[in-house]
Amino acid sequence: MSEHPRTVPFLIELAWRCLDYHRHARCGKCTATGFCPAAEAARTRIRAWRRYRSVFGWR
């Protein structure tokens, strides 16, 4: 029985890329105070994925 490699879901990978981008630059949605709804959505998605993983484990 071969195990599947543990891969990160595509949407989570995109969320990490979004946060990496916002660490060094701003996008058109960023406000003058530094808040960005896209970055906040990425953080929320990653938190939800971590909670899911902690309850159900890797699948």
MIKOL-790352 format. One record per residue (C-alpha): residue number from 1; x, y, z. Coordinates in nm, 3 decimals. Layout:
N
marti num NUM | xx X | yy Y | zz Z
...
REM end
This chain:
59
marti num 1 | xx 0.000 | yy 0.000 | zz 0.000
marti num 2 | xx 0.160 | yy 0.324 | zz -0.110
marti num 3 | xx 0.095 | yy 0.643 | zz 0.077
marti num 4 | xx 0.005 | yy 0.963 | zz -0.096
marti num 5 | xx 0.247 | yy 1.248 | zz -0.035
marti num 6 | xx 0.114 | yy 1.513 | zz 0.196
marti num 7 | xx 0.044 | yy 1.805 | zz -0.028
marti num 8 | xx -0.095 | yy 2.143 | zz 0.058
marti num 9 | xx -0.427 | yy 2.222 | zz -0.112
marti num 10 | xx -0.400 | yy 2.465 | zz -0.401
marti num 11 | xx -0.608 | yy 2.739 | zz -0.234
marti num 12 | xx -0.388 | yy 2.724 | zz 0.076
marti num 13 | xx -0.078 | yy 2.751 | zz -0.139
marti num 14 | xx -0.225 | yy 3.060 | zz -0.306
marti num 15 | xx -0.307 | yy 3.205 | zz 0.036
marti num 16 | xx 0.056 | yy 3.163 | zz 0.145
marti num 17 | xx 0.174 | yy 3.328 | zz -0.177
marti num 18 | xx -0.060 | yy 3.621 | zz -0.110
marti num 19 | xx 0.083 | yy 3.667 | zz 0.240
marti num 20 | xx 0.440 | yy 3.639 | zz 0.109
marti num 21 | xx 0.365 | yy 3.908 | zz -0.148
marti num 22 | xx 0.209 | yy 4.138 | zz 0.111
marti num 23 | xx 0.509 | yy 4.097 | zz 0.338
marti num 24 | xx 0.716 | yy 4.304 | zz 0.093
marti num 25 | xx 0.472 | yy 4.497 | zz -0.126
marti num 26 | xx 0.122 | yy 4.638 | zz -0.151
marti num 27 | xx -0.154 | yy 4.561 | zz -0.395
marti num 28 | xx -0.433 | yy 4.780 | zz -0.534
marti num 29 | xx -0.669 | yy 4.672 | zz -0.255
marti num 30 | xx -0.438 | yy 4.777 | zz 0.030
marti num 31 | xx -0.545 | yy 5.082 | zz 0.229
marti num 32 | xx -0.317 | yy 5.359 | zz 0.350
marti num 33 | xx -0.318 | yy 5.202 | zz 0.698
marti num 34 | xx -0.181 | yy 4.876 | zz 0.560
marti num 35 | xx -0.503 | yy 4.674 | zz 0.586
marti num 36 | xx -0.579 | yy 4.452 | zz 0.288
marti num 37 | xx -0.896 | yy 4.244 | zz 0.254
marti num 38 | xx -0.716 | yy 3.996 | zz 0.029
marti num 39 | xx -0.444 | yy 3.935 | zz 0.287
marti num 40 | xx -0.702 | yy 3.905 | zz 0.565
marti num 41 | xx -0.896 | yy 3.648 | zz 0.361
marti num 42 | xx -0.573 | yy 3.454 | zz 0.307
marti num 43 | xx -0.501 | yy 3.453 | zz 0.682
marti num 44 | xx -0.856 | yy 3.335 | zz 0.755
marti num 45 | xx -0.831 | yy 3.056 | zz 0.498
marti num 46 | xx -0.500 | yy 2.931 | zz 0.643
marti num 47 | xx -0.638 | yy 2.939 | zz 1.001
marti num 48 | xx -0.947 | yy 2.741 | zz 0.893
marti num 49 | xx -0.730 | yy 2.484 | zz 0.714
marti num 50 | xx -0.512 | yy 2.443 | zz 1.023
marti num 51 | xx -0.820 | yy 2.391 | zz 1.242
marti num 52 | xx -0.955 | yy 2.133 | zz 0.996
marti num 53 | xx -0.622 | yy 1.953 | zz 0.991
marti num 54 | xx -0.599 | yy 1.946 | zz 1.370
marti num 55 | xx -0.944 | yy 1.787 | zz 1.395
marti num 56 | xx -0.939 | yy 1.547 | zz 1.100
marti num 57 | xx -0.566 | yy 1.507 | zz 1.039
marti num 58 | xx -0.397 | yy 1.487 | zz 0.702
marti num 59 | xx -0.602 | yy 1.324 | zz 0.430
REM end
